[in-house]
């Protein structure tokens, strides 16, 4: 189940299902979400480092339903997965 807000997306985790591998705390109310930005991912990563927010992995290039993306993954204070995406032209 997902909630869409323009180009932003929140994936809701179902309590009675086996959690996805990226779900750290599969509890009721947990979610992972994706935010899009026009800022280059390198700048996003630099900003996250300034705030001492650890990244899960290095930036990843892939294709989603809209097009080519570069994304970065980290966790929010509740350990929900946060994906920040920049669409490549």
PDB file with SEQRES, HELIX, SHEET and CRYST1 records, atoms N, CA, C and O in Angstrom:
SEQRES   1 A   89  UNK UNK UNK UNK UNK UNK UNK UNK UNK UNK UNK UNK UNK          
SEQRES   2 A   89  UNK UNK UNK UNK UNK UNK UNK UNK UNK UNK UNK UNK UNK          
SEQRES   3 A   89  UNK UNK UNK UNK UNK UNK UNK UNK UNK UNK UNK UNK UNK          
SEQRES   4 A   89  UNK UNK UNK UNK UNK UNK UNK UNK UNK UNK UNK UNK UNK          
SEQRES   5 A   89  UNK UNK UNK UNK UNK UNK UNK UNK UNK UNK UNK UNK UNK          
SEQRES   6 A   89  UNK UNK UNK UNK UNK UNK UNK UNK UNK UNK UNK UNK UNK          
SEQRES   7 A   89  UNK UNK UNK UNK UNK UNK UNK UNK UNK UNK UNK                  
HELIX    1 AA1 UNK A   41  UNK A   50  1                                  10    
SHEET    1 AA1 6 UNK A   2  UNK A   5  0                                        
SHEET    2 AA1 6 UNK A   8  UNK A  12 -1                                        
SHEET    3 AA1 6 UNK A  31  UNK A  36 -1                                        
SHEET    4 AA1 6 UNK A  81  UNK A  87  1                                        
SHEET    5 AA1 6 UNK A  68  UNK A  75 -1                                        
SHEET    6 AA1 6 UNK A  60  UNK A  63 -1                                        
CRYST1    1.000    1.000    1.000  90.00  90.00  90.00 P 1           1          
ATOM      1  N   UNK A   1       0.863  -1.166   0.000  1.00  0.00           N  
ATOM      2  CA  UNK A   1       0.000   0.000   0.000  1.00  0.00           C  
ATOM      3  C   UNK A   1       0.907   1.225   0.000  1.00  0.00           C  
ATOM      4  O   UNK A   1       1.891   1.279   0.739  1.00  0.00           O  
ATOM      5  N   UNK A   2       0.579   2.189  -0.816  1.00  0.00           N  
ATOM      6  CA  UNK A   2       1.378   3.406  -0.892  1.00  0.00           C  
ATOM      7  C   UNK A   2       0.470   4.627  -0.944  1.00  0.00           C  
ATOM      8  O   UNK A   2      -0.633   4.580  -1.488  1.00  0.00           O  
ATOM      9  N   UNK A   3       0.956   5.713  -0.368  1.00  0.00           N  
ATOM     10  CA  UNK A   3       0.279   7.007  -0.430  1.00  0.00           C  
ATOM     11  C   UNK A   3       1.101   7.891  -1.354  1.00  0.00           C  
ATOM     12  O   UNK A   3       2.317   7.995  -1.193  1.00  0.00           O  
ATOM     13  N   UNK A   4       0.456   8.522  -2.310  1.00  0.00           N  
ATOM     14  CA  UNK A   4       1.152   9.399  -3.242  1.00  0.00           C  
ATOM     15  C   UNK A   4       0.720  10.836  -3.015  1.00  0.00           C  
ATOM     16  O   UNK A   4      -0.467  11.122  -2.859  1.00  0.00           O  
ATOM     17  N   UNK A   5       1.691  11.733  -2.997  1.00  0.00           N  
ATOM     18  CA  UNK A   5       1.459  13.168  -2.850  1.00  0.00           C  
ATOM     19  C   UNK A   5       2.267  13.846  -3.948  1.00  0.00           C  
ATOM     20  O   UNK A   5       3.427  14.192  -3.723  1.00  0.00           O  
ATOM     21  N   UNK A   6       1.693  14.042  -5.117  1.00  0.00           N  
ATOM     22  CA  UNK A   6       2.462  14.550  -6.249  1.00  0.00           C  
ATOM     23  C   UNK A   6       3.499  13.515  -6.627  1.00  0.00           C  
ATOM     24  O   UNK A   6       3.154  12.383  -6.965  1.00  0.00           O  
ATOM     25  N   UNK A   7       4.768  13.892  -6.574  1.00  0.00           N  
ATOM     26  CA  UNK A   7       5.841  12.944  -6.884  1.00  0.00           C  
ATOM     27  C   UNK A   7       6.419  12.298  -5.628  1.00  0.00           C  
ATOM     28  O   UNK A   7       7.350  11.498  -5.720  1.00  0.00           O  
ATOM     29  N   UNK A   8       5.884  12.633  -4.467  1.00  0.00           N  
ATOM     30  CA  UNK A   8       6.357  12.046  -3.206  1.00  0.00           C  
ATOM     31  C   UNK A   8       5.552  10.786  -2.911  1.00  0.00           C  
ATOM     32  O   UNK A   8       4.377  10.705  -3.269  1.00  0.00           O  
ATOM     33  N   UNK A   9       6.170   9.805  -2.263  1.00  0.00           N  
ATOM     34  CA  UNK A   9       5.503   8.527  -2.025  1.00  0.00           C  
ATOM     35  C   UNK A   9       5.860   7.992  -0.649  1.00  0.00           C  
ATOM     36  O   UNK A   9       7.019   8.041  -0.238  1.00  0.00           O  
ATOM     37  N   UNK A  10       4.860   7.481   0.061  1.00  0.00           N  
ATOM     38  CA  UNK A  10       5.071   6.813   1.350  1.00  0.00           C  
ATOM     39  C   UNK A  10       4.550   5.391   1.212  1.00  0.00           C  
ATOM     40  O   UNK A  10       3.370   5.184   0.930  1.00  0.00           O  
ATOM     41  N   UNK A  11       5.428   4.405   1.410  1.00  0.00           N  
ATOM     42  CA  UNK A  11       5.036   2.997   1.382  1.00  0.00           C  
ATOM     43  C   UNK A  11       4.673   2.572   2.798  1.00  0.00           C  
ATOM     44  O   UNK A  11       5.494   2.671   3.710  1.00  0.00           O  
ATOM     45  N   UNK A  12       3.454   2.102   2.981  1.00  0.00           N  
ATOM     46  CA  UNK A  12       3.010   1.642   4.288  1.00  0.00           C  
ATOM     47  C   UNK A  12       3.309   0.143   4.423  1.00  0.00           C  
ATOM     48  O   UNK A  12       3.118  -0.622   3.478  1.00  0.00           O  
ATOM     49  N   UNK A  13       3.773  -0.260   5.595  1.00  0.00           N  
ATOM     50  CA  UNK A  13       4.083  -1.666   5.846  1.00  0.00           C  
ATOM     51  C   UNK A  13       2.880  -2.327   6.502  1.00  0.00           C  
ATOM     52  O   UNK A  13       2.329  -1.799   7.468  1.00  0.00           O  
ATOM     53  N   UNK A  14       2.474  -3.472   5.987  1.00  0.00           N  
ATOM     54  CA  UNK A  14       1.334  -4.175   6.541  1.00  0.00           C  
ATOM     55  C   UNK A  14       1.770  -5.089   7.679  1.00  0.00           C  
ATOM     56  O   UNK A  14       2.775  -5.793   7.572  1.00  0.00           O  
ATOM     57  N   UNK A  15       1.018  -5.074   8.752  1.00  0.00           N  
ATOM     58  CA  UNK A  15       1.375  -5.818   9.951  1.00  0.00           C  
ATOM     59  C   UNK A  15       1.367  -7.330   9.730  1.00  0.00           C  
ATOM     60  O   UNK A  15       2.203  -8.027  10.304  1.00  0.00           O  
ATOM     61  N   UNK A  16       0.456  -7.853   8.924  1.00  0.00           N  
ATOM     62  CA  UNK A  16       0.314  -9.295   8.781  1.00  0.00           C  
ATOM     63  C   UNK A  16       1.108  -9.883   7.617  1.00  0.00           C  
ATOM     64  O   UNK A  16       0.885 -11.033   7.238  1.00  0.00           O  
ATOM     65  N   UNK A  17       2.015  -9.123   7.054  1.00  0.00           N  
ATOM     66  CA  UNK A  17       2.830  -9.595   5.929  1.00  0.00           C  
ATOM     67  C   UNK A  17       4.288  -9.698   6.333  1.00  0.00           C  
ATOM     68  O   UNK A  17       4.747  -9.029   7.259  1.00  0.00           O  
ATOM     69  N   UNK A  18       5.008 -10.554   5.615  1.00  0.00           N  
ATOM     70  CA  UNK A  18       6.455 -10.646   5.805  1.00  0.00           C  
ATOM     71  C   UNK A  18       7.054  -9.308   5.374  1.00  0.00           C  
ATOM     72  O   UNK A  18       6.758  -8.837   4.275  1.00  0.00           O  
ATOM     73  N   UNK A  19       7.889  -8.684   6.210  1.00  0.00           N  
ATOM     74  CA  UNK A  19       8.431  -7.362   5.856  1.00  0.00           C  
ATOM     75  C   UNK A  19       9.445  -7.451   4.713  1.00  0.00           C  
ATOM     76  O   UNK A  19      10.121  -8.463   4.526  1.00  0.00           O  
ATOM     77  N   UNK A  20       9.522  -6.357   3.959  1.00  0.00           N  
ATOM     78  CA  UNK A  20      10.564  -6.254   2.946  1.00  0.00           C  
ATOM     79  C   UNK A  20      11.916  -6.237   3.642  1.00  0.00           C  
ATOM     80  O   UNK A  20      12.007  -5.898   4.822  1.00  0.00           O  
ATOM     81  N   UNK A  21      12.961  -6.602   2.916  1.00  0.00           N  
ATOM     82  CA  UNK A  21      14.305  -6.680   3.498  1.00  0.00           C  
ATOM     83  C   UNK A  21      14.795  -5.346   4.050  1.00  0.00           C  
ATOM     84  O   UNK A  21      15.589  -5.336   4.990  1.00  0.00           O  
ATOM     85  N   UNK A  22      14.344  -4.214   3.491  1.00  0.00           N  
ATOM     86  CA  UNK A  22      14.819  -2.902   3.933  1.00  0.00           C  
ATOM     87  C   UNK A  22      14.064  -2.363   5.145  1.00  0.00           C  
ATOM     88  O   UNK A  22      14.413  -1.299   5.656  1.00  0.00           O  
ATOM     89  N   UNK A  23      13.041  -3.071   5.615  1.00  0.00           N  
ATOM     90  CA  UNK A  23      12.279  -2.616   6.772  1.00  0.00           C  
ATOM     91  C   UNK A  23      13.011  -3.032   8.048  1.00  0.00           C  
ATOM     92  O   UNK A  23      13.161  -4.223   8.323  1.00  0.00           O  
ATOM     93  N   UNK A  24      13.464  -2.051   8.821  1.00  0.00           N  
ATOM     94  CA  UNK A  24      14.237  -2.346  10.022  1.00  0.00           C  
ATOM     95  C   UNK A  24      13.347  -2.724  11.196  1.00  0.00           C  
ATOM     96  O   UNK A  24      13.659  -3.653  11.941  1.00  0.00           O  
ATOM     97  N   UNK A  25      12.242  -2.008  11.363  1.00  0.00           N  
ATOM     98  CA  UNK A  25      11.316  -2.263  12.473  1.00  0.00           C  
ATOM     99  C   UNK A  25       9.914  -2.458  11.911  1.00  0.00           C  
ATOM    100  O   UNK A  25       9.139  -1.504  11.854  1.00  0.00           O  
ATOM    101  N   UNK A  26       9.569  -3.686  11.490  1.00  0.00           N  
ATOM    102  CA  UNK A  26       8.245  -3.891  10.895  1.00  0.00           C  
ATOM    103  C   UNK A  26       7.144  -3.875  11.946  1.00  0.00           C  
ATOM    104  O   UNK A  26       6.661  -4.926  12.366  1.00  0.00           O  
ATOM    105  N   UNK A  27       6.756  -2.696  12.360  1.00  0.00           N  
ATOM    106  CA  UNK A  27       5.736  -2.536  13.386  1.00  0.00           C  
ATOM    107  C   UNK A  27       4.572  -1.729  12.826  1.00  0.00           C  
ATOM    108  O   UNK A  27       4.743  -0.993  11.854  1.00  0.00           O  
ATOM    109  N   UNK A  28       3.399  -1.856  13.423  1.00  0.00           N  
ATOM    110  CA  UNK A  28       2.277  -1.027  12.959  1.00  0.00           C  
ATOM    111  C   UNK A  28       2.660   0.451  13.015  1.00  0.00           C  
ATOM    112  O   UNK A  28       3.197   0.938  14.010  1.00  0.00           O  
ATOM    113  N   UNK A  29       2.371   1.138  11.935  1.00  0.00           N  
ATOM    114  CA  UNK A  29       2.703   2.559  11.869  1.00  0.00           C  
ATOM    115  C   UNK A  29       4.036   2.845  11.206  1.00  0.00           C  
ATOM    116  O   UNK A  29       4.359   4.004  10.950  1.00  0.00           O  
ATOM    117  N   UNK A  30       4.820   1.805  10.922  1.00  0.00           N  
ATOM    118  CA  UNK A  30       6.095   2.065  10.253  1.00  0.00           C  
ATOM    119  C   UNK A  30       5.859   2.282   8.765  1.00  0.00           C  
ATOM    120  O   UNK A  30       4.855   1.831   8.214  1.00  0.00           O  
ATOM    121  N   UNK A  31       6.775   2.965   8.131  1.00  0.00           N  
ATOM    122  CA  UNK A  31       6.650   3.273   6.707  1.00  0.00           C  
ATOM    123  C   UNK A  31       8.030   3.582   6.152  1.00  0.00           C  
ATOM    124  O   UNK A  31       8.951   3.907   6.901  1.00  0.00           O  
ATOM    125  N   UNK A  32       8.167   3.480   4.854  1.00  0.00           N  
ATOM    126  CA  UNK A  32       9.354   4.021   4.209  1.00  0.00           C  
ATOM    127  C   UNK A  32       8.851   5.017   3.186  1.00  0.00           C  
ATOM    128  O   UNK A  32       7.738   4.894   2.676  1.00  0.00           O  
ATOM    129  N   UNK A  33       9.679   6.001   2.891  1.00  0.00           N  
ATOM    130  CA  UNK A  33       9.194   7.014   1.966  1.00  0.00           C  
ATOM    131  C   UNK A  33      10.291   7.522   1.060  1.00  0.00           C  
ATOM    132  O   UNK A  33      11.481   7.428   1.363  1.00  0.00           O  
ATOM    133  N   UNK A  34       9.851   8.069  -0.070  1.00  0.00           N  
ATOM    134  CA  UNK A  34      10.746   8.576  -1.096  1.00  0.00           C  
ATOM    135  C   UNK A  34      10.429  10.046  -1.328  1.00  0.00           C  
ATOM    136  O   UNK A  34       9.271  10.424  -1.505  1.00  0.00           O  
ATOM    137  N   UNK A  35      11.463  10.860  -1.323  1.00  0.00           N  
ATOM    138  CA  UNK A  35      11.335  12.290  -1.592  1.00  0.00           C  
ATOM    139  C   UNK A  35      12.124  12.608  -2.846  1.00  0.00           C  
ATOM    140  O   UNK A  35      13.231  12.100  -3.021  1.00  0.00           O  
ATOM    141  N   UNK A  36      11.582  13.434  -3.717  1.00  0.00           N  
ATOM    142  CA  UNK A  36      12.304  13.842  -4.917  1.00  0.00           C  
ATOM    143  C   UNK A  36      12.882  15.232  -4.721  1.00  0.00           C  
ATOM    144  O   UNK A  36      12.330  16.059  -3.995  1.00  0.00           O  
ATOM    145  N   UNK A  37      14.006  15.472  -5.384  1.00  0.00           N  
ATOM    146  CA  UNK A  37      14.664  16.766  -5.309  1.00  0.00           C  
ATOM    147  C   UNK A  37      15.248  17.112  -6.672  1.00  0.00           C  
ATOM    148  O   UNK A  37      15.555  16.225  -7.470  1.00  0.00           O  
ATOM    149  N   UNK A  38      15.398  18.393  -6.929  1.00  0.00           N  
ATOM    150  CA  UNK A  38      16.105  18.845  -8.123  1.00  0.00           C  
ATOM    151  C   UNK A  38      17.583  19.041  -7.837  1.00  0.00           C  
ATOM    152  O   UNK A  38      18.378  19.220  -8.760  1.00  0.00           O  
ATOM    153  N   UNK A  39      17.954  19.009  -6.570  1.00  0.00           N  
ATOM    154  CA  UNK A  39      19.358  19.190  -6.179  1.00  0.00           C  
ATOM    155  C   UNK A  39      20.163  17.949  -6.562  1.00  0.00           C  
ATOM    156  O   UNK A  39      19.658  16.832  -6.451  1.00  0.00           O  
ATOM    157  N   UNK A  40      21.397  18.128  -7.007  1.00  0.00           N  
ATOM    158  CA  UNK A  40      22.241  16.975  -7.302  1.00  0.00           C  
ATOM    159  C   UNK A  40      22.426  16.116  -6.040  1.00  0.00           C  
ATOM    160  O   UNK A  40      22.559  16.646  -4.937  1.00  0.00           O  
ATOM    161  N   UNK A  41      22.434  14.810  -6.210  1.00  0.00           N  
ATOM    162  CA  UNK A  41      22.555  13.904  -5.066  1.00  0.00           C  
ATOM    163  C   UNK A  41      23.846  14.164  -4.288  1.00  0.00           C  
ATOM    164  O   UNK A  41      23.866  14.013  -3.066  1.00  0.00           O  
ATOM    165  N   UNK A  42      24.909  14.548  -4.964  1.00  0.00           N  
ATOM    166  CA  UNK A  42      26.156  14.863  -4.263  1.00  0.00           C  
ATOM    167  C   UNK A  42      25.969  15.963  -3.231  1.00  0.00           C  
ATOM    168  O   UNK A  42      26.524  15.887  -2.135  1.00  0.00           O  
ATOM    169  N   UNK A  43      25.190  16.985  -3.573  1.00  0.00           N  
ATOM    170  CA  UNK A  43      24.900  18.068  -2.634  1.00  0.00           C  
ATOM    171  C   UNK A  43      24.027  17.603  -1.488  1.00  0.00           C  
ATOM    172  O   UNK A  43      24.208  18.034  -0.349  1.00  0.00           O  
ATOM    173  N   UNK A  44      23.078  16.721  -1.783  1.00  0.00           N  
ATOM    174  CA  UNK A  44      22.215  16.154  -0.743  1.00  0.00           C  
ATOM    175  C   UNK A  44      23.063  15.363   0.248  1.00  0.00           C  
ATOM    176  O   UNK A  44      22.903  15.499   1.461  1.00  0.00           O  
ATOM    177  N   UNK A  45      23.960  14.541  -0.274  1.00  0.00           N  
ATOM    178  CA  UNK A  45      24.833  13.724   0.586  1.00  0.00           C  
ATOM    179  C   UNK A  45      25.717  14.614   1.450  1.00  0.00           C  
ATOM    180  O   UNK A  45      25.888  14.351   2.640  1.00  0.00           O  
ATOM    181  N   UNK A  46      26.278  15.662   0.861  1.00  0.00           N  
ATOM    182  CA  UNK A  46      27.120  16.578   1.637  1.00  0.00           C  
ATOM    183  C   UNK A  46      26.318  17.206   2.774  1.00  0.00           C  
ATOM    184  O   UNK A  46      26.821  17.335   3.890  1.00  0.00           O  
ATOM    185  N   UNK A  47      25.085  17.593   2.498  1.00  0.00           N  
ATOM    186  CA  UNK A  47      24.234  18.191   3.528  1.00  0.00           C  
ATOM    187  C   UNK A  47      23.914  17.179   4.634  1.00  0.00           C  
ATOM    188  O   UNK A  47      23.967  17.515   5.817  1.00  0.00           O  
ATOM    189  N   UNK A  48      23.584  15.944   4.251  1.00  0.00           N  
ATOM    190  CA  UNK A  48      23.313  14.909   5.254  1.00  0.00           C  
ATOM    191  C   UNK A  48      24.541  14.652   6.123  1.00  0.00           C  
ATOM    192  O   UNK A  48      24.417  14.462   7.333  1.00  0.00           O  
ATOM    193  N   UNK A  49      25.717  14.646   5.516  1.00  0.00           N  
ATOM    194  CA  UNK A  49      26.961  14.458   6.302  1.00  0.00           C  
ATOM    195  C   UNK A  49      27.179  15.598   7.283  1.00  0.00           C  
ATOM    196  O   UNK A  49      27.602  15.365   8.416  1.00  0.00           O  
ATOM    197  N   UNK A  50      26.895  16.835   6.863  1.00  0.00           N  
ATOM    198  CA  UNK A  50      27.012  17.988   7.759  1.00  0.00           C  
ATOM    199  C   UNK A  50      26.106  17.833   8.980  1.00  0.00           C  
ATOM    200  O   UNK A  50      26.428  18.309  10.069  1.00  0.00           O  
ATOM    201  N   UNK A  51      24.963  17.158   8.785  1.00  0.00           N  
ATOM    202  CA  UNK A  51      24.007  16.940   9.869  1.00  0.00           C  
ATOM    203  C   UNK A  51      24.264  15.629  10.621  1.00  0.00           C  
ATOM    204  O   UNK A  51      23.484  15.251  11.495  1.00  0.00           O  
ATOM    205  N   UNK A  52      25.358  14.938  10.282  1.00  0.00           N  
ATOM    206  CA  UNK A  52      25.705  13.646  10.885  1.00  0.00           C  
ATOM    207  C   UNK A  52      24.610  12.599  10.704  1.00  0.00           C  
ATOM    208  O   UNK A  52      24.354  11.800  11.606  1.00  0.00           O  
ATOM    209  N   UNK A  53      23.971  12.603   9.549  1.00  0.00           N  
ATOM    210  CA  UNK A  53      22.965  11.591   9.220  1.00  0.00           C  
ATOM    211  C   UNK A  53      23.652  10.525   8.382  1.00  0.00           C  
ATOM    212  O   UNK A  53      24.091  10.803   7.266  1.00  0.00           O  
ATOM    213  N   UNK A  54      23.752   9.308   8.907  1.00  0.00           N  
ATOM    214  CA  UNK A  54      24.448   8.263   8.154  1.00  0.00           C  
ATOM    215  C   UNK A  54      23.651   7.786   6.940  1.00  0.00           C  
ATOM    216  O   UNK A  54      22.421   7.760   6.952  1.00  0.00           O  
ATOM    217  N   UNK A  55      24.378   7.414   5.908  1.00  0.00           N  
ATOM    218  CA  UNK A  55      23.774   6.849   4.715  1.00  0.00           C  
ATOM    219  C   UNK A  55      23.841   5.333   4.812  1.00  0.00           C  
ATOM    220  O   UNK A  55      24.770   4.782   5.403  1.00  0.00           O  
ATOM    221  N   UNK A  56      22.856   4.663   4.232  1.00  0.00           N  
ATOM    222  CA  UNK A  56      22.843   3.210   4.238  1.00  0.00           C  
ATOM    223  C   UNK A  56      23.802   2.664   3.197  1.00  0.00           C  
ATOM    224  O   UNK A  56      24.452   1.646   3.432  1.00  0.00           O  
ATOM    225  N   UNK A  57      23.902   3.318   2.055  1.00  0.00           N  
ATOM    226  CA  UNK A  57      24.747   2.867   0.964  1.00  0.00           C  
ATOM    227  C   UNK A  57      25.139   4.074   0.132  1.00  0.00           C  
ATOM    228  O   UNK A  57      24.614   5.169   0.332  1.00  0.00           O  
ATOM    229  N   UNK A  58      26.047   3.878  -0.788  1.00  0.00           N  
ATOM    230  CA  UNK A  58      26.422   4.980  -1.680  1.00  0.00           C  
ATOM    231  C   UNK A  58      25.265   5.257  -2.645  1.00  0.00           C  
ATOM    232  O   UNK A  58      24.353   4.438  -2.750  1.00  0.00           O  
ATOM    233  N   UNK A  59      25.281   6.381  -3.343  1.00  0.00           N  
ATOM    234  CA  UNK A  59      24.197   6.676  -4.279  1.00  0.00           C  
ATOM    235  C   UNK A  59      24.047   5.558  -5.317  1.00  0.00           C  
ATOM    236  O   UNK A  59      25.029   4.958  -5.754  1.00  0.00           O  
ATOM    237  N   UNK A  60      22.811   5.299  -5.693  1.00  0.00           N  
ATOM    238  CA  UNK A  60      22.503   4.219  -6.619  1.00  0.00           C  
ATOM    239  C   UNK A  60      21.781   4.794  -7.831  1.00  0.00           C  
ATOM    240  O   UNK A  60      20.830   5.563  -7.685  1.00  0.00           O  
ATOM    241  N   UNK A  61      22.231   4.420  -9.030  1.00  0.00           N  
ATOM    242  CA  UNK A  61      21.540   4.813 -10.253  1.00  0.00           C  
ATOM    243  C   UNK A  61      20.633   3.659 -10.659  1.00  0.00           C  
ATOM    244  O   UNK A  61      21.057   2.504 -10.675  1.00  0.00           O  
ATOM    245  N   UNK A  62      19.390   3.974 -10.985  1.00  0.00           N  
ATOM    246  CA  UNK A  62      18.431   2.953 -11.421  1.00  0.00           C  
ATOM    247  C   UNK A  62      17.330   3.617 -12.213  1.00  0.00           C  
ATOM    248  O   UNK A  62      17.359   4.827 -12.436  1.00  0.00           O  
ATOM    249  N   UNK A  63      16.373   2.840 -12.634  1.00  0.00           N  
ATOM    250  CA  UNK A  63      15.223   3.352 -13.371  1.00  0.00           C  
ATOM    251  C   UNK A  63      13.961   3.006 -12.597  1.00  0.00           C  
ATOM    252  O   UNK A  63      13.785   1.868 -12.163  1.00  0.00           O  
ATOM    253  N   UNK A  64      13.079   3.991 -12.425  1.00  0.00           N  
ATOM    254  CA  UNK A  64      11.777   3.713 -11.794  1.00  0.00           C  
ATOM    255  C   UNK A  64      10.691   3.904 -12.845  1.00  0.00           C  
ATOM    256  O   UNK A  64      10.993   3.987 -14.035  1.00  0.00           O  
ATOM    257  N   UNK A  65       9.457   3.974 -12.430  1.00  0.00           N  
ATOM    258  CA  UNK A  65       8.336   4.066 -13.358  1.00  0.00           C  
ATOM    259  C   UNK A  65       8.343   5.358 -14.170  1.00  0.00           C  
ATOM    260  O   UNK A  65       7.731   5.416 -15.237  1.00  0.00           O  
ATOM    261  N   UNK A  66       9.026   6.393 -13.684  1.00  0.00           N  
ATOM    262  CA  UNK A  66       9.032   7.688 -14.369  1.00  0.00           C  
ATOM    263  C   UNK A  66      10.268   7.876 -15.247  1.00  0.00           C  
ATOM    264  O   UNK A  66      10.199   8.558 -16.270  1.00  0.00           O  
ATOM    265  N   UNK A  67      11.398   7.279 -14.859  1.00  0.00           N  
ATOM    266  CA  UNK A  67      12.620   7.447 -15.639  1.00  0.00           C  
ATOM    267  C   UNK A  67      13.858   7.115 -14.837  1.00  0.00           C  
ATOM    268  O   UNK A  67      13.786   6.481 -13.784  1.00  0.00           O  
ATOM    269  N   UNK A  68      15.012   7.559 -15.356  1.00  0.00           N  
ATOM    270  CA  UNK A  68      16.295   7.302 -14.714  1.00  0.00           C  
ATOM    271  C   UNK A  68      16.427   8.156 -13.462  1.00  0.00           C  
ATOM    272  O   UNK A  68      16.120   9.348 -13.482  1.00  0.00           O  
ATOM    273  N   UNK A  69      16.884   7.546 -12.373  1.00  0.00           N  
ATOM    274  CA  UNK A  69      17.042   8.245 -11.105  1.00  0.00           C  
ATOM    275  C   UNK A  69      18.400   7.944 -10.493  1.00  0.00           C  
ATOM    276  O   UNK A  69      19.038   6.943 -10.818  1.00  0.00           O  
ATOM    277  N   UNK A  70      18.822   8.813  -9.617  1.00  0.00           N  
ATOM    278  CA  UNK A  70      19.943   8.564  -8.729  1.00  0.00           C  
ATOM    279  C   UNK A  70      19.389   8.762  -7.325  1.00  0.00           C  
ATOM    280  O   UNK A  70      18.772   9.787  -7.036  1.00  0.00           O  
ATOM    281  N   UNK A  71      19.605   7.790  -6.458  1.00  0.00           N  
ATOM    282  CA  UNK A  71      18.989   7.889  -5.138  1.00  0.00           C  
ATOM    283  C   UNK A  71      19.967   7.588  -4.023  1.00  0.00           C  
ATOM    284  O   UNK A  71      20.984   6.920  -4.207  1.00  0.00           O  
ATOM    285  N   UNK A  72      19.620   8.105  -2.865  1.00  0.00           N  
ATOM    286  CA  UNK A  72      20.390   7.942  -1.651  1.00  0.00           C  
ATOM    287  C   UNK A  72      19.438   7.421  -0.570  1.00  0.00           C  
ATOM    288  O   UNK A  72      18.271   7.810  -0.521  1.00  0.00           O  
ATOM    289  N   UNK A  73      19.941   6.551   0.282  1.00  0.00           N  
ATOM    290  CA  UNK A  73      19.111   5.972   1.333  1.00  0.00           C  
ATOM    291  C   UNK A  73      19.692   6.282   2.709  1.00  0.00           C  
ATOM    292  O   UNK A  73      20.903   6.204   2.918  1.00  0.00           O  
ATOM    293  N   UNK A  74      18.816   6.632   3.637  1.00  0.00           N  
ATOM    294  CA  UNK A  74      19.186   6.826   5.041  1.00  0.00           C  
ATOM    295  C   UNK A  74      17.965   6.438   5.870  1.00  0.00           C  
ATOM    296  O   UNK A  74      16.987   5.924   5.328  1.00  0.00           O  
ATOM    297  N   UNK A  75      18.012   6.678   7.169  1.00  0.00           N  
ATOM    298  CA  UNK A  75      16.880   6.359   8.048  1.00  0.00           C  
ATOM    299  C   UNK A  75      16.492   7.592   8.849  1.00  0.00           C  
ATOM    300  O   UNK A  75      17.336   8.422   9.188  1.00  0.00           O  
ATOM    301  N   UNK A  76      15.196   7.699   9.148  1.00  0.00           N  
ATOM    302  CA  UNK A  76      14.729   8.781  10.001  1.00  0.00           C  
ATOM    303  C   UNK A  76      14.917   8.365  11.469  1.00  0.00           C  
ATOM    304  O   UNK A  76      15.336   7.236  11.727  1.00  0.00           O  
ATOM    305  N   UNK A  77      14.622   9.237  12.426  1.00  0.00           N  
ATOM    306  CA  UNK A  77      14.832   8.883  13.843  1.00  0.00           C  
ATOM    307  C   UNK A  77      14.052   7.653  14.309  1.00  0.00           C  
ATOM    308  O   UNK A  77      14.445   7.015  15.286  1.00  0.00           O  
ATOM    309  N   UNK A  78      12.951   7.307  13.628  1.00  0.00           N  
ATOM    310  CA  UNK A  78      12.184   6.107  13.977  1.00  0.00           C  
ATOM    311  C   UNK A  78      12.662   4.885  13.215  1.00  0.00           C  
ATOM    312  O   UNK A  78      12.035   3.828  13.289  1.00  0.00           O  
ATOM    313  N   UNK A  79      13.764   5.010  12.482  1.00  0.00           N  
ATOM    314  CA  UNK A  79      14.389   3.957  11.690  1.00  0.00           C  
ATOM    315  C   UNK A  79      13.608   3.579  10.434  1.00  0.00           C  
ATOM    316  O   UNK A  79      13.840   2.514   9.861  1.00  0.00           O  
ATOM    317  N   UNK A  80      12.684   4.439  10.000  1.00  0.00           N  
ATOM    318  CA  UNK A  80      12.025   4.229   8.712  1.00  0.00           C  
ATOM    319  C   UNK A  80      13.011   4.559   7.599  1.00  0.00           C  
ATOM    320  O   UNK A  80      13.838   5.459   7.742  1.00  0.00           O  
ATOM    321  N   UNK A  81      12.923   3.836   6.501  1.00  0.00           N  
ATOM    322  CA  UNK A  81      13.806   4.074   5.361  1.00  0.00           C  
ATOM    323  C   UNK A  81      13.397   5.358   4.646  1.00  0.00           C  
ATOM    324  O   UNK A  81      12.216   5.575   4.375  1.00  0.00           O  
ATOM    325  N   UNK A  82      14.375   6.204   4.343  1.00  0.00           N  
ATOM    326  CA  UNK A  82      14.146   7.451   3.611  1.00  0.00           C  
ATOM    327  C   UNK A  82      14.980   7.388   2.330  1.00  0.00           C  
ATOM    328  O   UNK A  82      16.203   7.255   2.383  1.00  0.00           O  
ATOM    329  N   UNK A  83      14.318   7.484   1.198  1.00  0.00           N  
ATOM    330  CA  UNK A  83      15.002   7.501  -0.085  1.00  0.00           C  
ATOM    331  C   UNK A  83      14.872   8.912  -0.642  1.00  0.00           C  
ATOM    332  O   UNK A  83      13.770   9.456  -0.706  1.00  0.00           O  
ATOM    333  N   UNK A  84      15.993   9.509  -1.046  1.00  0.00           N  
ATOM    334  CA  UNK A  84      15.982  10.823  -1.682  1.00  0.00           C  
ATOM    335  C   UNK A  84      16.426  10.612  -3.128  1.00  0.00           C  
ATOM    336  O   UNK A  84      17.493  10.057  -3.389  1.00  0.00           O  
ATOM    337  N   UNK A  85      15.587  11.066  -4.064  1.00  0.00           N  
ATOM    338  CA  UNK A  85      15.770  10.777  -5.479  1.00  0.00           C  
ATOM    339  C   UNK A  85      15.927  12.050  -6.286  1.00  0.00           C  
ATOM    340  O   UNK A  85      15.252  13.049  -6.037  1.00  0.00           O  
ATOM    341  N   UNK A  86      16.830  12.000  -7.260  1.00  0.00           N  
ATOM    342  CA  UNK A  86      16.975  13.050  -8.256  1.00  0.00           C  
ATOM    343  C   UNK A  86      16.774  12.385  -9.606  1.00  0.00           C  
ATOM    344  O   UNK A  86      17.470  11.424  -9.933  1.00  0.00           O  
ATOM    345  N   UNK A  87      15.825  12.889 -10.398  1.00  0.00           N  
ATOM    346  CA  UNK A  87      15.608  12.334 -11.731  1.00  0.00           C  
ATOM    347  C   UNK A  87      16.692  12.851 -12.670  1.00  0.00           C  
ATOM    348  O   UNK A  87      16.940  14.054 -12.755  1.00  0.00           O  
ATOM    349  N   UNK A  88      17.330  11.923 -13.370  1.00  0.00           N  
ATOM    350  CA  UNK A  88      18.396  12.267 -14.312  1.00  0.00           C  
ATOM    351  C   UNK A  88      17.777  12.603 -15.658  1.00  0.00           C  
ATOM    352  O   UNK A  88      16.779  12.008 -16.064  1.00  0.00           O  
ATOM    353  N   UNK A  89      18.372  13.549 -16.334  1.00  0.00           N  
ATOM    354  CA  UNK A  89      17.833  13.949 -17.650  1.00  0.00           C  
ATOM    355  C   UNK A  89      18.552  13.260 -18.756  1.00  0.00           C  
ATOM    356  O   UNK A  89      18.234  13.474 -19.925  1.00  0.00           O  
TER     357      UNK A  89                                                      
END                                                                             
